[in-house]
Amino acid sequence: MNRIVKGLIAGVAATVPMTLLMVVWHRRLPRTEQYPLPPHEITMNAAEDAHMEEAVDNPREQAAAT
């Protein structure tokens, strides 16, 4: 039970500050850029940045990655 509680505390301790920073940074964007990104767009941009586009080049792989 201690491991579960520690995991829960660690998850909350990591998620709360990250979420707060994301909200603050999102509000600082220009109005035209303040839109939610779909998981597909985020995944494809990350793959492109990592030069891994070929790893997700078909729809089935893209769906699994997102």
MODELLER restraints for C-alpha pairs under 7 A, 6 or more apart:
rsr = mdl.restraints
at = mdl.atoms
rsr.add(forms.Gaussian(group=physical.xy_distance, feature=features.Distance(at['CA:26:A'], at['CA:34:A']), mean=6.38, stdev=0.5))
rsr.add(forms.Gaussian(group=physical.xy_distance, feature=features.Distance(at['CA:39:A'], at['CA:66:A']), mean=5.69, stdev=0.5))
rsr.add(forms.Gaussian(group=physical.xy_distance, feature=features.Distance(at['CA:40:A'], at['CA:66:A']), mean=5.69, stdev=0.5))
rsr.add(forms.Gaussian(group=physical.xy_distance, feature=features.Distance(at['CA:43:A'], at['CA:65:A']), mean=6.91, stdev=0.5))
rsr.add(forms.Gaussian(group=physical.xy_distance, feature=features.Distance(at['CA:43:A'], at['CA:66:A']), mean=6.08, stdev=0.5))
rsr.add(forms.Gaussian(group=physical.xy_distance, feature=features.Distance(at['CA:47:A'], at['CA:53:A']), mean=5.24, stdev=0.5))
rsr.add(forms.Gaussian(group=physical.xy_distance, feature=features.Distance(at['CA:56:A'], at['CA:62:A']), mean=5.11, stdev=0.5))
